[in-house]
Amino acid sequence: MKRMLAGVVLATTATLVAATPAMAAAPKDPVGAVKKQLAPGKGVKFTERTTLDVEGEREIFVRRSGTLQFSKSGIAASDSTGRFNISLKDLGADDAPELLKALASPERTIRVGTTSYLSGGMWATTLPEGKTWFKFPKGPTGGVTGTYSQPVNLAEPATLKTLFKSAKPASGGYAGKITVGDLWKVSPWFRATGLSKPSAKALKSTISWRLAVNSAGLPTRLVSTFPMSVLSSGKGSVSVDTRFSGWGTAVSIKAPPADEVATEFENGEDDASVIWDSLANVGS
């Protein structure tokens, strides 16, 4: 299975790149509960794991953790770290190029507004000497590993409101479905997470979700499941299990120090969007 996951990592890079929880009683208005948390300087922490199910074999593919900082209307900034659940041995990469080896190391993304700062992982192999971050205007929310992150961001009021148009009460929370196309329309976060806009077929795919909330109505766990074809050409399904904690915690996320940031790669390329788009179109 690890070999298979390594193959998915490489394929993603080429095209780029359950137990039921104990839940509190569901309140009437989670949408309102989240809105009350949206204040400058406040935020929420999260941890998540992404599992692939391919031909009946399930394996954790990516682990991530981080913090969201709020504004009055949604997300002002984020700081997340992700890592593929593989090793150099899994990749068969003892003598592989540095770019391949980098896929087995963590990457970190700080995003302030719509500007991303990327460090570690594959980015570490492309930066000029002495620089540890790459500045990417209108960049991805979570780098390469973020491509397989939670597609539904509950800190976006419009997204949460759209989810609850068809939500139904479930044990300790709610459950429902949303099409990829509807989520794409309503969620700036989702649009900034992947490599490119999903295909017309993928936009018709369904994301099934289940949300657990506490007695105050705040999300504690969100599990979403959707076809892998939404993200890549692979077959199977993706399940992302996200846990939330510390709603209302004081948060201050800032851009890295300017002297540590590069605005072009080691090869002189200064437009990361061109590189990102070209990776997304490989094999298409």
C-alpha positions as CSV (number, residue, x, y, z in Angstrom):
1,M,0.0,0.0,0.0
2,K,2.9,2.3,0.8
3,R,4.2,1.8,-2.7
4,M,0.8,2.7,-4.1
5,L,0.7,5.9,-2.0
6,A,4.2,6.8,-3.3
7,G,2.8,6.4,-6.8
8,V,0.0,8.8,-6.0
9,V,2.4,11.3,-4.6
10,L,4.4,11.2,-7.7
11,A,1.3,11.4,-9.9
12,T,0.1,14.4,-7.9
13,T,3.4,16.1,-8.3
14,A,3.3,15.4,-12.0
15,T,-0.1,16.9,-12.4
16,L,0.8,19.5,-9.9
17,V,3.0,18.1,-8.0
18,A,-13.6,5.7,11.4
19,A,-14.9,5.3,14.1
20,T,-17.9,7.5,14.9
21,P,-16.8,10.2,17.3
22,A,-18.4,11.0,20.6
23,M,-20.5,14.1,20.0
24,A,-22.4,16.7,22.0
25,A,-26.0,17.5,21.4
26,A,-26.6,19.5,18.3
27,P,-27.6,23.1,18.7
28,K,-30.0,24.9,16.4
29,D,-27.6,27.4,14.7
30,P,-24.0,26.4,14.0
31,V,-23.9,29.1,11.3
32,G,-24.6,31.8,13.9
33,A,-22.2,30.2,16.4
34,V,-19.3,30.4,13.9
35,K,-20.1,34.0,12.9
36,K,-19.8,35.1,16.5
37,Q,-16.2,33.8,16.5
38,L,-15.2,35.9,13.5
39,A,-13.2,38.8,15.1
40,P,-9.8,40.2,14.2
41,G,-7.0,38.7,16.3
42,K,-9.0,35.5,17.1
43,G,-8.9,32.1,15.4
44,V,-9.1,28.4,15.7
45,K,-6.6,25.5,15.6
46,F,-7.0,22.3,13.5
47,T,-5.4,18.9,12.9
48,E,-6.4,16.7,10.0
49,R,-5.5,13.5,8.2
50,T,-6.4,12.6,4.7
51,T,-7.1,8.9,3.9
52,L,-7.2,7.3,0.4
53,D,-9.3,4.3,-0.3
54,V,-8.1,2.6,-3.5
55,E,-9.6,-0.8,-4.4
56,G,-10.7,-1.4,-0.8
57,E,-7.3,-0.6,0.7
58,R,-7.3,2.4,3.0
59,E,-4.2,4.3,4.0
60,I,-3.4,7.7,5.6
61,F,-1.9,9.8,2.8
62,V,-1.3,13.3,4.3
63,R,-1.3,14.7,7.9
64,R,-1.7,18.4,8.5
65,S,-2.0,20.8,11.3
66,G,-2.3,24.6,11.6
67,T,-4.1,27.7,12.7
68,L,-6.6,30.0,11.1
69,Q,-6.7,33.7,12.0
70,F,-10.1,35.5,11.5
71,S,-11.3,38.8,10.2
72,K,-14.8,40.1,10.7
73,S,-15.9,38.4,7.5
74,G,-13.9,35.2,7.5
75,I,-10.2,34.2,7.2
76,A,-7.4,36.8,7.4
77,A,-4.4,34.5,7.5
78,S,-3.4,30.9,8.1
79,D,-0.3,28.9,9.1
80,S,-0.3,25.2,8.3
81,T,2.2,22.3,8.0
82,G,1.6,19.2,6.0
83,R,3.5,16.0,5.2
84,F,2.9,13.1,3.0
85,N,2.7,9.8,5.0
86,I,5.7,8.3,3.1
87,S,9.4,7.9,3.6
88,L,12.4,7.8,1.2
89,K,12.2,4.0,1.4
90,D,8.6,4.0,0.3
91,L,9.6,6.2,-2.7
92,G,12.5,3.9,-3.6
93,A,14.5,7.2,-3.6
94,D,17.8,6.5,-1.9
95,D,19.7,7.9,-4.9
96,A,16.9,10.0,-6.2
97,P,17.1,13.7,-7.1
98,E,16.6,16.2,-4.3
99,L,13.2,17.2,-5.6
100,L,11.9,13.7,-5.2
101,K,13.4,13.3,-1.7
102,A,11.8,16.5,-0.7
103,L,8.4,15.0,-1.1
104,A,9.1,13.0,2.1
105,S,9.7,16.1,4.2
106,P,7.2,18.5,5.8
107,E,6.2,21.7,4.0
108,R,4.9,24.8,5.7
109,T,2.6,27.5,4.3
110,I,1.9,30.9,5.8
111,R,-0.9,32.7,4.0
112,V,-1.6,36.4,4.7
113,G,-4.6,37.6,2.7
114,T,-4.1,35.9,-0.6
115,T,-0.3,35.9,-0.5
116,S,1.3,32.6,0.4
117,Y,4.8,32.0,1.8
118,L,6.0,28.5,1.1
119,S,8.8,26.6,2.9
120,G,10.2,23.1,3.2
121,G,9.1,20.2,1.1
122,M,9.7,20.6,-2.6
123,W,10.1,24.4,-2.2
124,A,13.3,24.0,-0.2
125,T,15.0,22.5,-3.3
126,T,14.2,25.5,-5.5
127,L,15.1,28.5,-3.3
128,P,18.3,30.6,-3.6
129,E,21.0,30.1,-1.0
130,G,20.2,31.8,2.3
131,K,16.4,32.0,1.7
132,T,13.9,29.7,3.4
133,W,10.6,31.0,2.1
134,F,9.1,31.7,-1.3
135,K,6.6,34.5,-1.8
136,F,3.7,33.5,-4.0
137,P,1.0,36.2,-4.6
138,K,-2.5,34.7,-4.9
139,G,-0.8,31.4,-3.9
140,P,-2.2,28.1,-2.7
141,T,-3.6,27.7,0.8
142,G,-1.4,24.8,1.8
143,G,1.2,24.1,-0.8
144,V,1.5,20.7,-2.4
145,T,0.2,18.7,0.5
146,G,-2.7,21.1,0.8
147,T,-4.0,19.9,-2.5
148,Y,-5.3,16.9,-0.4
149,S,-6.5,19.0,2.5
150,Q,-10.1,19.6,3.8
151,P,-12.0,21.2,0.9
152,V,-14.7,22.6,3.1
153,N,-13.6,25.6,5.2
154,L,-16.1,26.2,8.0
155,A,-14.7,29.6,8.8
156,E,-16.2,31.0,5.6
157,P,-19.7,32.1,6.5
158,A,-21.1,31.8,2.9
159,T,-19.7,28.3,2.7
160,L,-21.2,27.2,6.0
161,K,-24.5,28.8,5.0
162,T,-24.5,26.9,1.7
163,L,-23.8,23.6,3.5
164,F,-26.7,24.0,5.8
165,K,-29.2,24.6,3.0
166,S,-29.4,20.8,2.7
167,A,-28.1,19.7,6.0
168,K,-29.9,17.1,8.2
169,P,-29.5,16.5,11.9
170,A,-27.3,13.6,12.8
171,S,-26.0,12.1,16.1
172,G,-24.5,15.1,17.9
173,G,-24.3,17.2,14.8
174,Y,-25.3,17.4,11.1
175,A,-24.7,15.6,7.8
176,G,-25.2,16.5,4.2
177,K,-23.9,16.7,0.7
178,I,-22.7,19.5,-1.6
179,T,-21.5,19.3,-5.2
180,V,-18.0,20.3,-6.1
181,G,-19.4,22.9,-8.4
182,D,-21.4,24.5,-5.7
183,L,-18.5,24.6,-3.3
184,W,-16.3,26.0,-6.0
185,K,-18.7,28.9,-6.6
186,V,-19.1,29.8,-2.9
187,S,-15.6,29.2,-1.4
188,P,-12.6,31.3,-2.2
189,W,-10.6,29.0,0.0
190,F,-11.5,25.9,-2.1
191,R,-10.7,27.8,-5.3
192,A,-7.2,28.6,-3.9
193,T,-6.4,25.1,-2.6
194,G,-6.1,22.9,-5.7
195,L,-3.9,23.1,-8.8
196,S,-6.6,24.2,-11.2
197,K,-10.4,24.3,-11.6
198,P,-11.9,20.8,-11.6
199,S,-13.1,19.3,-14.8
200,A,-16.7,19.6,-15.9
201,K,-17.2,16.0,-14.8
202,A,-15.6,16.6,-11.4
203,L,-17.7,19.7,-10.8
204,K,-20.7,17.4,-10.8
205,S,-19.2,15.1,-8.2
206,T,-20.6,15.1,-4.7
207,I,-18.8,15.8,-1.4
208,S,-20.5,14.0,1.5
209,W,-19.8,15.6,4.9
210,R,-20.5,15.0,8.6
211,L,-20.1,17.6,11.2
212,A,-19.8,17.2,15.0
213,V,-20.4,20.3,17.2
214,N,-20.2,21.1,20.8
215,S,-22.9,22.5,23.1
216,A,-22.1,26.0,21.9
217,G,-22.7,25.1,18.3
218,L,-19.0,25.3,17.3
219,P,-17.5,22.6,15.0
220,T,-15.3,20.0,16.7
221,R,-14.9,17.6,13.8
222,L,-15.6,17.6,10.1
223,V,-15.3,14.5,7.9
224,S,-15.7,14.9,4.1
225,T,-15.6,12.2,1.5
226,F,-15.4,12.6,-2.3
227,P,-14.0,10.9,-5.4
228,M,-10.2,11.1,-6.0
229,S,-11.0,12.2,-9.6
230,V,-11.9,15.6,-8.1
231,L,-8.2,16.1,-7.4
232,S,-6.4,14.0,-9.9
233,S,-6.8,11.3,-12.5
234,G,-6.6,8.5,-9.9
235,K,-9.4,6.1,-9.0
236,G,-10.8,5.6,-5.5
237,S,-12.0,8.0,-2.8
238,V,-10.6,10.6,-0.5
239,S,-11.7,11.1,3.1
240,V,-10.5,14.2,5.1
241,D,-11.0,14.1,8.9
242,T,-10.4,17.5,10.5
243,R,-10.6,18.3,14.2
244,F,-11.0,21.8,15.6
245,S,-10.0,23.2,18.9
246,G,-9.4,26.6,20.6
247,W,-12.2,28.6,19.0
248,G,-11.7,32.2,20.0
249,T,-8.0,31.8,20.8
250,A,-5.8,34.9,20.3
251,V,-3.9,34.4,17.0
252,S,-1.4,36.6,15.2
253,I,0.0,35.3,11.9
254,K,2.5,37.4,10.1
255,A,4.6,37.1,7.0
256,P,8.1,35.6,7.5
257,P,11.0,38.1,7.9
258,A,11.7,39.8,4.6
259,D,15.4,38.8,4.6
260,E,14.4,35.1,4.6
261,V,12.0,35.5,1.7
262,A,12.8,34.9,-2.0
263,T,10.7,36.4,-4.8
264,E,12.2,34.2,-7.4
265,F,13.5,30.6,-7.6
266,E,17.1,29.6,-7.8
267,N,16.8,29.3,-11.6
268,G,15.6,32.9,-11.8
269,E,12.0,32.2,-12.5
270,D,9.9,34.8,-10.6
271,D,6.3,33.8,-11.5
272,A,5.3,30.8,-9.4
273,S,1.8,30.8,-10.9
274,V,3.4,29.8,-14.3
275,I,5.2,26.9,-12.6
276,W,2.1,25.9,-10.7
277,D,-0.1,26.0,-13.8
278,S,2.4,24.1,-15.9
279,L,2.6,21.4,-13.3
280,A,-1.2,21.2,-13.3
281,N,-1.3,20.7,-17.0
282,V,1.3,17.9,-17.2
283,G,-0.2,14.9,-18.7
284,S,-3.5,16.6,-19.4
